[in-house]
Amino acid sequence: MTLLPCKDRFDLPGGVIYLDGNSLGPLPKGAAERALAVIRGEWGGELIRAWNTADWISLPRRVGDRIARLIGAPAGSVATGDTLSIKVYQALAAALRMRPGRKVILSDSGNFPTDLYMAQGLIDTIGGGYELRTPAPAAVAGAITEDVAAVLLTQVDFRTGRMHDMAAITRRAQAAGAVMIWDLAHSAGAMPVDLAASGAEFAVGCTYKFLNGGPGAPAFIYARPDIVGEVRPALAGWMGHDDPFAMEAAYRPAMSTERLRVGTPPIVQLSILDAAMDAWDGIDMAEIRAASIELSELFIREVEARCPQLTLVSPRAAAERGSQVSFAFAQGYAAIRALIDQGVIGDFRAPDIMRFGLTPLYLGREDILRAADILGRVIGDGLWRDPKYQAKSRVT
Ligand SMILES: *Cc1c(COP(=O)(O)O)cnc(C)c1O
């Protein structure tokens, strides 16, 4: 059994308690050295030969296999590259073509805006009377009707941390004949996910949050191995071709999830992600989940005891919550700014949510107790009232 936390696997700055690893994970040890080795040794020294000599060409797949282990997917079923927004578009486009005659994409009103924007953008591009429906999260299971082609849900709500029941909703979608797509942006690296057992057709996610791949790290996409042959890629790029260097005139997709790759992979960023995945060696996701629940319960209890001004907006039941805790506070933006100045980094999501990620790889009970103490001071002493905390930065 691993002893959590494993702070020595990260380069964390001193004097900071980092409660924002759900938004941008910290720098894993070895990642910078790996990037430098790839840039200087491989790119600089090998030049274009590195595609073969350093095996850049198979890096997307090797990294995909490492992610697969954390999300309950078989080796070879996860492709990496592009951004999550692009992967959402690809999964949706493929799903709609698998259910001709059905005209509805079903999501929920709590979904991350880009997922909904991409769905609407796809609908606007293809025409033909498609419709995006976004009921409240609690109503979504009941809204899976027989006209739904694809259900696109993010398992863990980015604002509140509320978690959908992946197995139950997937069963319901499939019973109604719809294709199920899960967005695992706030699940991969946060909790055990059993994609294979869920039976979902597609899953997508990003790697710069709980997986610590760095800003702009490549996204991933999973397609259930038995449906790969039915997946017709909307973005038919050459890296998804069965034999890119045959340079054939016509597109012939790879017979694996690799067909959902598009163009040349970002090798430097993928190398950083590969190094970041070392931090997960020997880690059992069940252990991460147990520690995450312990830290979350502690944080909720300690903050509520100190800050009656804050309202918990995450589910109180641990089983219904991902690996974050959110509180509503009308002056939440200023409060987060003041808190960051005191060395505790969380973030703010409009209109009034103070959001805190719990990441047991590098956070322990003493971090949580200190963070709650400092938050208690920021709120109790009104430190957030300082005018310098009121003007919003572009990124919150
Ligand atoms: C973080 C997040 C995104 C971000 O998409 P990018 O294309 O990587 O910028 C999309 N969807 C969800 C659900 C997210 O949490």
The ligand as an SDF file (V2000), in Angstrom:
LIG
                    3D

 15 15  0  0  0  0  0  0  0  0999 V2000
  -11.6940   21.6600  -18.2460 C   0  0  0  0  0  0  0  0  0  0  0  0
  -12.8300   21.2280  -19.0940 C   0  0  0  0  0  0  0  0  0  0  0  0
  -12.8360   21.4780  -20.4760 C   0  0  0  0  0  0  0  0  0  0  0  0
  -11.7470   22.2580  -21.1400 C   0  0  0  0  0  0  0  0  0  0  0  0
  -11.6430   22.0020  -22.5150 O   0  0  0  0  0  0  0  0  0  0  0  0
  -10.2930   22.3540  -23.2890 P   0  0  0  0  0  0  0  0  0  0  0  0
  -10.6090   22.1200  -24.7010 O   0  0  0  0  0  0  0  0  0  0  0  0
   -9.2200   21.4820  -22.7270 O   0  0  0  0  0  0  0  0  0  0  0  0
   -9.9670   23.7940  -22.9980 O   0  0  0  0  0  0  0  0  0  0  0  0
  -13.8900   20.9670  -21.2190 C   0  0  0  0  0  0  0  0  0  0  0  0
  -14.9040   20.2830  -20.6400 N   0  0  0  0  0  0  0  0  0  0  0  0
  -14.9320   20.0440  -19.3180 C   0  0  0  0  0  0  0  0  0  0  0  0
  -16.0700   19.2790  -18.7240 C   0  0  0  0  0  0  0  0  0  0  0  0
  -13.9200   20.5290  -18.5050 C   0  0  0  0  0  0  0  0  0  0  0  0
  -13.9600   20.3340  -17.1880 O   0  0  0  0  0  0  0  0  0  0  0  0
  1  2  1  0
  2  3  1  0
  2 14  2  0
  3  4  1  0
  3 10  2  0
  4  5  1  0
  5  6  1  0
  6  7  2  0
  6  8  1  0
  6  9  1  0
 10 11  1  0
 11 12  2  0
 12 13  1  0
 12 14  1  0
 14 15  1  0
M  END
$$$$
